[in-house]
Amino acid sequence: MITETYKGRTIKVRKGRKWGTFHVSVNGVQVACSRTGTDQDKPLADVKNMIDFIDRDPVVDGSRWAACWYPPGAYQICPEGHPVAPGGTCRHPYCTPATREG
């Protein structure tokens, strides 16, 4: 098993039961199950690329990404369970007033 901290997130890659499968978790939440043969570095690199992509937008967006994709302390959870920037408003369509009314 590979365990690594990357930009504040804990990433774990462990072998699955079937040959060539890996289970990937970010901050304790399973986010992927991949088939990459015997190379554990491939799913690790894929998750790091995903984190880099998410970090390009500096705003915590609970409508696009689950809380596990953000580093601890960078978000709080709204009453409906979506990640929100501390002190910010939730951007999830369910929580925005215009979406809920119409």
C-alpha angles and dihedrals in degrees: 000000000000118000118183138161113224122179091337096312124111111226122193126187117187133172118259127224094259120067113266097016126120132189115215125198131184117201090346097309120111107237104167147016110199138182108218104143113242100330112106091180093070097065089041091054091047092055092047089052089050091051090050089051093050092047092057087079106060093201120090103239114191091182091066108027136035119238093256090070092064125073116256111270094025093095146025127211121252119223089265093053102257124132114253132179110260107275092004133114125257115261096196112120092235091058101043112098095227092055095046094050097047 
